[in-house]
């Protein structure tokens, strides 16, 4: 007798990250705190999935994570335990244990590394069918190297324990074939953050997503909107988080989510090595993620004090754990920002901020005295007084347009938005000066990207200069994993 699709497997299920401490040990208390953060908005949670770094965890750690999830979710939400492994034997062991621990279902990824044939894949799940726990097929070919074609899924859907499939391929034609072949027999879940609302609108029963760690409330609203037929609202919400979804999917997955949660004040540590901050999830991705989370109200604001020689200024800024309470020593503050892609339009800004009458303004005046025709320096903003210094020789009319129009417009936009977000408050604008050393690649062509990337790089540089980042703590913690966009150690 075939198992009919269960009633409860629908809605929003975060693919939980696994918190680790500074010694890369599983941090149980932080894991509990994360579950408590998402619980008010979700239908269930998924510990030990791809985002949970299951491939880096021992059996004991995976079992403990499942046990904690069951304890925290009891009576509130379902627990779908990630029990996949490379071999059938190991998968059976993990799945039996998940059942024993009280998980409501097991999410089983296709066996990876050695790539089984479709028949071997079928028999792998067939061997799990007798355990007696609901099974959810998991298709993520970009990680497993194995793609569940529709005919394999159609056959697996007839196994009595199979209640659903999570498709993380991001391939809409494959998902549409699932709707054609198995909808109504098993639940169909989307596991690709960039197409979540589209999949739900097309008929998916729910989502299992990495970004739902950070945005469980928004994903709940997207899900609810599609089920009510308000597809315009769902599309609007997806658009508002699309950049976050893109960063998570394409720039680091679990590490990007951890960076976001840490900035939101939900500490979860770093990924286990070999994944490192600043590499697969680049520094510019982290800064962009921060600004996007701020726009959604996910990063809290706090009051900070700017201490100048002649006055004290209070401002309110969106604050991450590294944001200081007091900003003093305005003699010279330094910040670096970079942004891309593409490579030829990559922007790199080295920024100096200092007091009027101080070393930075003296350097500015001296530079203007020695100004050369082929490397023309320009004051591009009066409040605060800002000097743009090209870091390449400007030899052509095209290069001049790139620097003095498109890059300059981006830099000025960053200054204006930094005034609005509080990092450059109105009461400090006449007390400071800035020198922005701006790089535009000689082979750059896409003027839109020149503008956008220089805006991003300048905005990041302003924040880093104000916050004195990277901090000493960051440098110590990341001494082995610092990565520069040009792949040399800064």
N, C-alpha and C positions, 0 to 999 in steps of 0.2 A: 504493500500500500504506500502511495506517495505522500510525502508530508506537504500539506498545503502551506502557502506563505503565511507566516505567523503575523498576528495583528500588531505586535509591538515593534517590529523592525521597520521603523520609518522615522523621519525627522533628521535632527542634527546630532552628529556624534563626533566630538573632537578626537583627532588622532593625537593622543597626549604625548608631549615630550617627557623624557625621563630626566629629572634633575640629578646632577652630580655635584659633589663638593669639589674643593680645590685639589683634592687628591684623587679625583675621578671615582669616588665611591658613591653608590646610590644614596641619595639624600631623601629619606622617607618622609620627613616632616615637610619639606618643600613640595614633595609629590602630593601629599594630603592637601596642602594649601592650594595647589593648582586645581585639584579636583573640586575643592569647595568654591573656588572662584567661578568655574564654568557651570557647576550644577544647576543654578537657578534658571539657566537658559536652554539646557540640552535634554535630549531624550535618552542619551546614553554616552558612554565613554569607551575609548579603545586604547587600552594600555598595551605596550610592547608591539606596536606596529612599526612601520618604516620611520615615521617621525619620532618614535620612541627609541630609535637606535637599537632595535632588538638584536641586530647582527653583532653588536658590541657587548652584549650582556650575557652573563652566565645563566644556566638554567635556574639556579637558586635565586638570582636577582629577578629574572622574569617571573618566576612563581611568586616571589614576595610582592612585586609590583601588582600582579593580578589580585593577590590576597588583599592588599591595601585598597585597591579600587573597589572590590566587592564590599569591604567593610564600610567605605565612605559612601557608596551608592545605594546601600541596602534600603529598599522601599522608596527610593527617590529616582533612580535611573538604572538602565540596563548596563551590563558590562560585557563588551565583546572583546575577548582576549586574543591578542596576536599570538598564534602558536606555530607559525610557519618555520620551516628549517629546510636545509638542503636535501636531507634524506628522509625517506618515508618513516624509517625507524624512529628517528629523533622527533619528527612531527607527531607521531602517535604518542610518544612519551609525554610531550608537552601538552598535547590536547587532552589526554586522560587526566593530567594533573590539573589543568584548567577546569575541567568538569568537577573534579574533586573539590577544588577551592570555591566553587559556587558561581563560576562565570555563566552568563546566560547563553553565550554562543562563542564559537571560535572563528577568528578570521585567519584563513590559511592561504598564504601567498604561494604562488607557483614555485616549485623547487628551483633553486638558482645555482649558478656556477656551472655545473654540468647541466646542459640544457636537455631535458627529456623530450621525447617525441610526444605527439598528441595522445597516442595510446598509453604511453607511460604516465603521462599527466592524468589521464582518466583513471588509471589503475591506482595512482597515488591517492586520489580522493576516494576511490572505492574502498581502499583499505581503511580510511578514516570513518567510513559510513557506519561501521558497527559500534563505534564508541558510545553513541547515544547522546551526543551533544549537538545542538544545531550548528551547522557549518555554513560559513560564508566564503565563497570563492573570492580570490583576490588577484586581479589582473593589473600588474604594473611592469610592463615589458621593458621600460627604460631602466629599471633596476634589476629585474630578474633575468632579462634576456630571453624570456619565454612569453609569447603572446597567446592568450586563450582565444582562438578563432571561434566564430559563432557556433560552428558545428560541435566543437568540444564542449562549449558551455551548454548548448542545447541538450547534449547527452548527460552532462553532469547534473543538470537541473532535475533529472528524473531520479537521482539518488534520494533516498528517503530522508536523509538528514540535512540536505542542502536547502537552505531557506533564502539565500540571497547571493548577490555578487557585488563586489566593489570594483569598479573600473576606474583606474587612475591613469589610463593611457592618454586621456585628453583628446582621443580620436572620436569625434561625434558620429561619423558613419558607423563605427563599431557599436557605439551605444545605441544608435537607431536600430541596428540589427538585433541587439538584445531586446529592445522593445517588441520587435517583430516576432522573435522566436520564443522568448521566455516570460514576457510581462504577464502578470496574473498567476504565474506558476511559482516564481520566486521574486523576491524584492530586488530591485536594481538601484544601486547607490553610485553616485558620482564621487570619485576621490581626487579630482583635479580642480584645484581652487579657481583657476582662470575661467572655467566654464560651468561653475556651480549653478548659477541661476538659469542658464540656458538648458542644462540637463534637467533641472526641476520643471521648467516650463514645458519641456518635451515629454515629460512623464516619469522622471526618476522619482523613486520613493523617498529618497533622502540623500544626505551627504556625509561622508567621513573625510574631514579636512584638517590639514595642519594649521591653517590660519584661524580655525575655530578655537584654538587655544587662546588667541589674543582677542578675537572678535565673536564670541559665542552669541552675544545679543543681536549683532547685525545679521549673522547667518540665520538665527531664529526668525528674524523679521523677513528675511528673503524667503525662507521656507514657508512661513505663514502667508506671505503675500501671494506666492504662486498657488498655494492651495485654495486661496480665496479668489483666484483668477485675476489678481491685480498685478499683471505682468509688467506694467510700466513702472510700478513702484519697485518691484524686484530688480528690474534692469537698472533703475536709478541707483539702488543700493549697491549692486554689483559694480557699477561704474565708480562709485565712491571708494571702493576697496580694491579696485583692479590692480593698482600699482603695488599694493601690499601683496596681493595674490601672485603677481608676476615675480616679485622679489623672492617670495617663499618658494615658488615652484622652480625657478630658474637659477637662484643664487644661494643655494645652501640648505634649503629645506629646514631640517631640524635646527641648524645653527642660526638661521635667520629668525626662526620663531623664538629661539632662546634669547637672541639679542633684543627682539621686540619686547618680550615679557620682562626681561631685566630692566629695560628702560621704563616700562610701565610700573615698576615697583613691585613686580611679582618675581622674586629671585629664583632662578632655576639653574644657575651655573652655566658652564660651557659644555660643548659636545666632547665626547671622548675622542682622543687622537686615533687616527691621523687628521681628522677634521679640526681645523684651527680657525679662530677668529681672524678676520682680515684677509682670508685667502678665498675659499669657495664662497663665503659671504664677505664680499669686499668691504673695505672701510666706507667707500662712497655709498654702498647699498645700505649700510647701517645708518648713515646720516639721512638718506632719503626715507628709509623706514621710519626714522624718528619724526620727520616732518609730516609724513602721512598719518602717523598715529596721533600727532598733535592735532591735526585737522579734524580728526574724529573724536577728539576729547579724551583720548586714552592715556595721555601723558599729563599728569597733574601740573598745575602752575603753582609757583611759590614766590614769595617776596624775597628779593635779594638786595643787598646794599652795595652801591658803588661808592667807594671812599676816594675822593679826589683831594688834592692839597687844600683847596679853598672851599669845599662843600661836600656834603654827603647826599647822595641821591638814592631814593628807594624806587625800585622797579619790580614788576612782576613778570616772570618768564616761565614758559613750559620747561620743567626741570626733570632731568634724569638723575640717577644717584651721584654722578660725577659733578653736577652743577654745584658750585660753591655757594655758601651763604653770604660771603663777603668778597667783593672784588676790589682789591687795592693794588698798589704799585702800578700806576699807569705810565711809568717812564717809557716802557716799550712792551707791548703785548703782541705775541706772534701766533698766527694761525695759518694752517695749510688746508686747502680743499682741492679735490679733484673730482671729475665727473665724466662719464662716458656711458655708453658707446656712441658712435663707432670710434675706432682708434684714431683716425685722422681728425676727428672732431673732438677728441678728448681735451678737456679743459683742466688747467692746473693753475691755481692761484696761491701765491705766497703773500701773506698780508702782515703789515705792521700797523699797529694802532698805538698812538702816543698822545701826550698832552701838547697843547699849543705852547710854543716856546721851548719845548723839550727837544731831545735828540732826534726824534722822528721828524718834526717840522724843520729842524735845521738841515737834516739830510734831504728833505724835500726841496728846500730853497736852494741848496747847493746843486742838486740834480738839475733843477730848472735853469740855473746859471750855465751849466755845462751841456745843455740840451743840444743834441745833434739832429740834423735834418732827417737822416735815414732812420732815426729811432725816436721820433717825436714824442715827448712826454706831454701829457695833458691833464689839467684839472678837470675831472668829469662830474664832480658834485661839490657843492659849497657847504652843505650841512649833512654830515661833517665834511670838511674840506678833504677831498680824496684825489690823490694823484695816481693815474694809471701809467704803469711802466711796462711796455712790451718786453718780453724776455727773448724775442727773436728779432733779428734785423728786418725792418719793414722795407722791402725792395720794390714791391709792385703796388699798383693801384688796387688790385684785388686784395692783397694782404692788408693794405691800409683800411679798406672797407671792412674786412673781417675784424680787425682789431678795434678801430675807432668808431664803428657803427654797431655791429652785431654783438661783439664781446662786451663793448661798453654798455649797451642797452641791458644785457644780462646782468652785468655787475651792478648797475644802478637799480635794477629791479630788486636785487638781493638786498641792497641798502634800504630801499623803501619798505620792504617786507620785514626787515630786521627792526625798523622803527616801530612798525605795527605790533610785532610780537614781543616788544619790550627789551630786546637785547641792545638796541640803540635808542634809549628813551630821549624824548624831546629835550629834556633838561641837561643832556650831556653833549648835544650836537655842536655847540659853539665852544666846547672845551677841549675837543680832541681833533686829531687829524689822522688820515689813513693813507698808506701807500700800498697799492695793489699791484704786485708783479704778476702779469697775466701772460699765459702761454696760449698761442693759437698755432696749430700745426701748419707749416708752409703748404702742405698738400690738402688742407681742408677745403671743402666745397659746399657742404650742406649748411646753409646759413641759419636755418632753424635750429639745428643741433649746436652750432657755435653759440647762439644766443642762450638756449636752454642750459647747456652744460656750463657755461660761464656763470649764469645765474646760480646754479646749484653749487658750483665750486666756491663762489664768493660767499654764499649764505653759510656753507659749512665752515669756511675759514673765519668768518666773523664770530660764529659760535665758539669755535675752538680757541680763538684768541681771548674772548671774554672768559671762557671757562678754564683757560690754561690746560687744554687737553692736547695730546694725551697727558693725563696726570702721572705722577710718579708711580702710583699704585698700578695704573694701566700698563705702564712701561715694564714694571717688574713682572706683572702677571703674564704679559704677552711677549717677554723678551725672546722667546724661542719661535714666536709665530708672527712677528710683525712682517707685513708684506706691503711694498710700495707698488703703485700701479705699473711702474716700469720694471718691477721685479728686482729691485735692489733694496737692501735693508736701509731704512732712513737713519 
